Amino acid sequence: MADRPFEKVLVANRGEIALRVIRACRELGIETVAIFSECDANALHVRFADESVCIGPSPATQSYLKISNVISAADITGADAIHPGYGFLAENADFARVVQDHGMTFIGPDVEMLHTFGDKLSAKAAAREAGLPLIPGSTGAIAEIEEAVEIAKEVGFPVMLKAAAGGGGKGMRVVEDESQLRRVFTLTSNEAVAAFGCGDVFIERFLRNPRHIEVQFAGDKHGNAIHLAERDCSMQRRHQKVIEEAPAPSMPEGLAERIRKAAVDLVQAVGYHTVGTCEFLVDGDDFFFLEVNPRIQVEHPVSELVTGVDLIQLQLRLAAGDVMPLAQEDVIVRGHAIEVRINAEHPFTFRPSPGRITGYYLPGGPGIRVDSAVHEHAQVQPFYDSLVAKLIAYAPTREEAILKMRGALHECVVEGIDTTIDLHRELIDSAAFREARLSTRYIDEWLTRRGTHR
């Protein structure tokens, strides 16, 4: 296995994930190139990379999402690989193809895999072929309202109407009855065209109170595949993850093993290589394939802490063609980790709150990890995702991790903008969370009971 998988990596992202990739590269002796928009000229990822290139104005469409500008930055700096992080171009098959056409390595899955898993219908087809359980629903895109009504009646209301190209909780609508389906079918398709450039929609049975369980996995170019245990991401608001933890609490070991095996089966069946996540919904003793995220995820630190595996460095080595450095028996889960996302938003109305941070202190100490790229006097930009910091607590048991997280949240200080710190303090203290009575609808229902306007 090569000591240094690449000579120079351009990081096609910003914020905490760009900083995370830069740190991983530095430990492997790899030089790094940061790209930045005009408003990010003084950002930490720019300061700590070996080189940096401005790629355009502040709006993402004119900078971080502009493929020609990113490629030009890689060309002029002599990068031999590009790491996309998450978001922006991380799952863009056209970008991955252009990277390869320019003789560089895309640190992610190949173009075919990005096409397969970039569309929910093709992902479901791949999962079906691999023998994974699917939520009852349509097997393909639905073209007409009458077909949608027929399938919904067969599946049984309520159903979930989904955009095939959707993601991040977008392009999804719960439909309670036939009259509502008739009202919203065309609207949902039109919204999908506007948001994703594709109007294909499909139907699945709506699960009232499922858990969202995802398996971190990795595959290499030599046919090897492993899982790195599972995460529980059930604490969500409108399908957007708020709190994540690993391993999944109160999960029967037999069920957890079946879910982990299903993820590995899919990886091997499609020949996937590099790091990714297979997501499932769990309803009682049943689990159903949801989607694959063919990239590193925001919540990857909890998996790193309980397995001791640096997932970014693993990504780099697998992208370079190395043989998987771990066998499944080498992956041992120890302890428990919890992550909360501190966003620049009002803690209960979730109104965005960009602006200058006038006071900033995040905690430390044994078992506390903070992934962040802001600081006192930093400007939280209105152009991008509102993530300020990821706060992660690790301890030998879940109960101890909760106590550690409570203490860490008590110490958090972010002044000058609104943040979701107070939301996390209340959620971590709730009896439902402490007792692991988790579901994807818990936070939305809790906010309703609390009387919060959303």
SULBELUR-V649918 format. One record per residue. SS is DSSP state (alpha for helix, beta for strand, coil for the rest). PHI is phi in degrees with one decimal (NA if undefined). PSI is psi as a letter, one per 40 degrees, with the letter a starting at -180 (NA if undefined). Layout:
BEGIN
((SS | PHI | PSI) (SS | PHI | PSI))
END
This chain:
BEGIN
((coil | NA | h) (coil | -63.1 | i) (coil | -67.2 | d) (coil | -127.7 | h) (coil | -66.4 | d) (coil | -140.1 | i) (coil | -84.3 | d) (beta | -147.4 | h) (beta | -115.5 | h) (beta | -88.9 | h) (beta | -98.1 | h) (coil | -89.2 | f) (coil | -163.6 | a) (coil | -144.2 | a) (alpha | 66.3 | a) (alpha | -64.8 | d) (alpha | -71.2 | d) (alpha | -63.3 | d) (alpha | -64.7 | d) (alpha | -62.5 | d) (alpha | -67.0 | d) (alpha | -59.7 | d) (alpha | -63.3 | d) (alpha | -63.4 | d) (alpha | -64.5 | d) (alpha | -58.4 | d) (alpha | -66.7 | d) (coil | -95.5 | e) (coil | 76.4 | f) (coil | -96.2 | h) (beta | -72.8 | i) (beta | -128.5 | i) (beta | -122.5 | h) (beta | -97.0 | i) (beta | -109.2 | i) (beta | -153.8 | i) (beta | -86.8 | i) (alpha | -59.1 | d) (alpha | -76.2 | e) (alpha | -100.4 | e) (coil | -57.2 | d) (coil | -104.6 | e) (coil | -70.3 | i) (alpha | -65.3 | d) (alpha | -65.3 | d) (alpha | -71.9 | d) (alpha | -65.4 | d) (alpha | -95.9 | e) (coil | -76.6 | i) (coil | -72.2 | d) (beta | -139.7 | i) (beta | -149.4 | i) (beta | -138.4 | h) (beta | -77.3 | h) (beta | -116.8 | e) (beta | 146.4 | a) (coil | -65.1 | i) (coil | -62.9 | d) (coil | -56.1 | h) (alpha | -59.2 | d) (alpha | -64.9 | d) (alpha | -104.0 | e) (coil | -142.0 | c) (coil | -63.7 | d) (coil | -100.2 | e) (coil | -90.5 | g) (alpha | -57.0 | d) (alpha | -61.3 | d) (alpha | -70.0 | d) (alpha | -63.9 | d) (alpha | -65.2 | d) (alpha | -61.5 | d) (alpha | -63.4 | d) (alpha | -67.4 | d) (alpha | -64.6 | d) (alpha | -72.4 | d) (alpha | -98.6 | e) (coil | 74.0 | f) (coil | -68.6 | i) (coil | -104.2 | e) (beta | -155.4 | i) (beta | -128.5 | h) (beta | -103.7 | h) (coil | -88.6 | e) (coil | 64.9 | b) (coil | -126.8 | i) (coil | 71.2 | a) (coil | 46.4 | b) (coil | -101.4 | e) (coil | -60.8 | d) (coil | -116.2 | f) (coil | -91.1 | h) (alpha | -64.3 | d) (alpha | -63.3 | d) (alpha | -63.6 | d) (alpha | -59.2 | d) (alpha | -66.6 | d) (alpha | -63.8 | d) (alpha | -57.0 | d) (alpha | -66.0 | d) (alpha | -62.6 | d) (coil | -91.9 | e) (coil | 78.2 | e) (coil | -109.8 | i) (beta | -96.4 | h) (beta | -86.7 | h) (coil | -84.3 | g) (coil | 176.6 | a) (coil | -70.1 | i) (coil | -75.2 | i) (alpha | -59.3 | d) (alpha | -60.6 | d) (alpha | -67.2 | d) (alpha | -64.6 | d) (alpha | -66.3 | d) (alpha | -60.5 | d) (alpha | -96.9 | e) (alpha | -79.3 | e) (coil | -121.7 | h) (alpha | -62.3 | d) (alpha | -69.9 | d) (alpha | -68.8 | d) (alpha | -65.1 | d) (alpha | -63.4 | d) (alpha | -63.6 | d) (alpha | -65.2 | d) (alpha | -66.0 | d) (alpha | -61.6 | d) (alpha | -63.5 | d) (coil | -83.8 | e) (coil | 87.2 | e) (coil | -80.3 | i) (coil | -72.7 | h) (beta | -116.1 | i) (coil | -65.6 | h) (coil | -55.4 | h) (beta | 170.4 | a) (coil | -73.2 | i) (coil | -91.8 | e) (coil | -151.9 | a) (coil | -67.1 | i) (coil | -104.8 | h) (coil | -93.1 | d) (coil | -124.8 | i) (alpha | -61.4 | d) (alpha | -63.2 | d) (alpha | -64.2 | d) (alpha | -62.3 | d) (alpha | -63.5 | d) (alpha | -62.7 | d) (alpha | -66.5 | d) (alpha | -62.0 | d) (alpha | -64.7 | d) (alpha | -68.1 | d) (alpha | -72.4 | d) (coil | 101.8 | h) (coil | -71.2 | i) (coil | -76.1 | i) (beta | -126.6 | i) (beta | -109.7 | h) (beta | -95.2 | h) (beta | -127.3 | i) (beta | -80.3 | h) (coil | -61.6 | d) (coil | -98.8 | e) (coil | -72.9 | i) (coil | -178.2 | i) (coil | 63.3 | f) (coil | 84.8 | e) (coil | -92.4 | i) (coil | 74.6 | f) (beta | -127.8 | h) (beta | -146.8 | h) (beta | -80.4 | h) (beta | -120.3 | h) (coil | -89.0 | d) (coil | -155.5 | i) (alpha | -62.8 | d) (alpha | -62.8 | d) (alpha | -66.5 | d) (alpha | -59.9 | d) (alpha | -64.5 | d) (alpha | -72.9 | d) (alpha | -106.6 | e) (alpha | -59.3 | d) (alpha | -66.0 | d) (alpha | -58.9 | d) (alpha | -63.7 | d) (alpha | -62.9 | d) (alpha | -65.9 | d) (alpha | -63.6 | d) (alpha | -65.1 | d) (alpha | -61.5 | d) (alpha | -64.7 | d) (alpha | -86.0 | d) (alpha | -123.7 | e) (coil | 76.2 | e) (coil | -144.9 | h) (coil | -94.4 | e) (coil | -64.8 | h) (beta | -130.5 | i) (beta | -143.8 | i) (beta | -122.9 | h) (beta | -132.2 | i) (beta | -60.0 | h) (coil | -88.8 | h) (coil | -92.0 | h) (coil | -64.3 | d) (coil | -138.9 | g) (coil | -80.8 | i) (beta | -98.4 | i) (beta | -105.0 | h) (beta | -118.0 | h) (beta | -129.2 | i) (beta | -111.0 | h) (beta | -76.8 | h) (beta | -135.1 | i) (beta | -151.2 | i) (beta | -134.1 | i) (coil | -116.0 | a) (coil | -84.6 | e) (coil | -117.4 | e) (coil | 89.8 | e) (coil | -91.8 | i) (beta | -147.2 | i) (beta | -139.2 | i) (beta | -110.7 | i) (beta | -119.3 | f) (beta | 67.6 | a) (beta | -116.7 | i) (beta | -124.1 | i) (beta | -101.0 | h) (beta | -120.5 | f) (beta | -72.3 | d) (beta | -77.3 | g) (beta | -131.3 | i) (beta | -121.0 | h) (coil | 49.6 | f) (coil | 68.9 | e) (beta | -104.1 | h) (beta | -67.6 | i) (beta | -119.2 | d) (beta | -131.8 | h) (beta | -129.4 | i) (beta | -149.8 | i) (beta | -144.3 | i) (coil | -73.5 | i) (coil | -64.8 | h) (coil | -77.3 | i) (coil | 52.2 | f) (coil | -108.2 | h) (coil | -53.5 | h) (alpha | -58.4 | d) (alpha | -62.6 | d) (alpha | -67.8 | d) (alpha | -60.6 | d) (alpha | -66.1 | d) (alpha | -64.0 | d) (alpha | -68.1 | d) (alpha | -60.9 | d) (alpha | -63.5 | d) (alpha | -60.4 | d) (alpha | -63.2 | d) (alpha | -65.9 | d) (alpha | -57.5 | d) (alpha | -66.3 | d) (alpha | -57.2 | d) (alpha | -70.7 | d) (alpha | -65.8 | d) (alpha | -97.2 | e) (coil | 72.4 | f) (coil | -70.3 | h) (coil | -129.0 | i) (beta | 92.9 | a) (beta | -88.4 | i) (beta | -165.5 | a) (beta | -135.6 | h) (beta | -107.9 | h) (beta | -104.8 | i) (beta | -135.2 | i) (beta | -105.1 | h) (beta | -114.2 | h) (beta | -128.4 | g) (coil | 67.5 | b) (coil | -94.6 | e) (beta | -102.8 | i) (beta | -134.8 | i) (beta | -136.5 | h) (beta | -62.1 | h) (beta | -112.2 | d) (beta | -170.3 | i) (beta | -117.1 | h) (beta | -102.2 | h) (coil | -85.6 | f) (coil | -167.5 | i) (coil | -74.8 | i) (coil | -113.8 | i) (coil | -54.6 | d) (coil | -89.1 | e) (alpha | -60.8 | d) (alpha | -58.6 | d) (alpha | -66.2 | d) (alpha | -70.3 | d) (alpha | -62.2 | d) (alpha | -69.5 | d) (alpha | -84.6 | e) (alpha | -109.2 | e) (coil | 75.6 | e) (coil | -104.6 | h) (coil | -81.0 | h) (alpha | -71.6 | d) (alpha | -69.5 | d) (alpha | -64.5 | d) (alpha | -63.5 | d) (alpha | -54.3 | d) (alpha | -61.4 | d) (alpha | -69.2 | d) (alpha | -68.4 | d) (alpha | -64.7 | d) (coil | -79.0 | e) (coil | 95.2 | e) (coil | -64.2 | i) (coil | -70.6 | i) (coil | -49.1 | h) (coil | -77.6 | e) (coil | -125.5 | i) (coil | -96.0 | i) (alpha | -58.2 | d) (alpha | -69.8 | e) (alpha | -78.9 | e) (coil | -88.6 | h) (coil | -117.3 | h) (coil | -86.5 | h) (coil | -127.8 | h) (coil | 77.2 | a) (beta | -142.8 | i) (beta | -131.0 | i) (beta | -129.2 | h) (beta | -121.7 | h) (beta | -118.8 | i) (beta | -98.6 | h) (beta | -91.9 | h) (beta | -108.3 | i) (coil | -83.2 | g) (beta | -145.9 | i) (coil | -60.4 | h) (coil | -63.5 | d) (coil | -125.8 | d) (coil | -95.5 | e) (coil | 64.2 | f) (coil | -70.6 | h) (beta | -57.3 | i) (coil | -138.1 | g) (coil | -68.8 | i) (beta | 147.3 | a) (beta | -90.8 | h) (coil | -82.7 | h) (coil | -98.5 | e) (beta | -148.2 | h) (beta | -150.2 | h) (beta | -150.1 | h) (coil | -117.7 | i) (coil | -74.2 | i) (coil | -141.8 | a) (coil | 100.4 | i) (coil | -56.2 | h) (coil | 81.2 | e) (beta | -113.0 | h) (beta | -125.4 | h) (beta | -124.7 | h) (beta | -106.4 | h) (beta | -154.9 | i) (coil | -128.7 | f) (coil | -115.5 | i) (coil | -161.5 | i) (coil | -60.7 | h) (coil | 80.4 | e) (coil | -68.7 | i) (beta | -103.5 | h) (beta | -81.4 | h) (coil | -79.9 | i) (coil | -82.6 | e) (coil | -86.4 | e) (coil | -130.0 | a) (coil | -56.0 | i) (coil | -87.5 | e) (beta | -64.2 | h) (beta | -97.4 | d) (beta | -161.4 | i) (beta | -110.3 | h) (beta | -106.6 | h) (beta | -125.5 | h) (beta | -115.6 | h) (beta | -129.6 | h) (beta | -155.3 | i) (coil | -62.1 | d) (coil | -130.5 | i) (alpha | -63.7 | d) (alpha | -59.7 | d) (alpha | -69.6 | d) (alpha | -65.3 | d) (alpha | -63.8 | d) (alpha | -61.6 | d) (alpha | -65.5 | d) (alpha | -66.5 | d) (alpha | -57.5 | d) (alpha | -64.8 | d) (alpha | -65.8 | d) (alpha | -64.7 | d) (alpha | -63.7 | d) (alpha | -84.7 | e) (coil | -64.5 | h) (beta | -132.6 | h) (beta | -135.1 | h) (beta | -112.6 | i) (coil | 100.5 | d) (coil | -137.7 | i) (coil | -78.0 | i) (coil | -139.3 | i) (coil | -89.8 | e) (alpha | -59.7 | d) (alpha | -63.5 | d) (alpha | -58.5 | d) (alpha | -65.5 | d) (alpha | -59.5 | d) (alpha | -70.7 | d) (alpha | -67.0 | d) (alpha | -63.7 | d) (alpha | -81.7 | e) (coil | -70.3 | i) (alpha | -61.1 | d) (alpha | -61.2 | d) (alpha | -69.6 | d) (alpha | -58.2 | d) (coil | -91.1 | e) (coil | 58.6 | f) (coil | -89.8 | g) (coil | -109.8 | i) (coil | -156.8 | i) (coil | -68.9 | e) (coil | -99.9 | e) (alpha | -59.1 | d) (alpha | -64.4 | d) (alpha | -59.9 | d) (alpha | -68.7 | d) (alpha | -64.4 | d) (alpha | -64.0 | d) (alpha | -64.3 | d) (alpha | -63.7 | d) (alpha | -71.8 | e) (coil | 83.3 | f) (coil | -81.9 | h) (coil | -80.2 | h) (coil | -117.6 | NA))
END
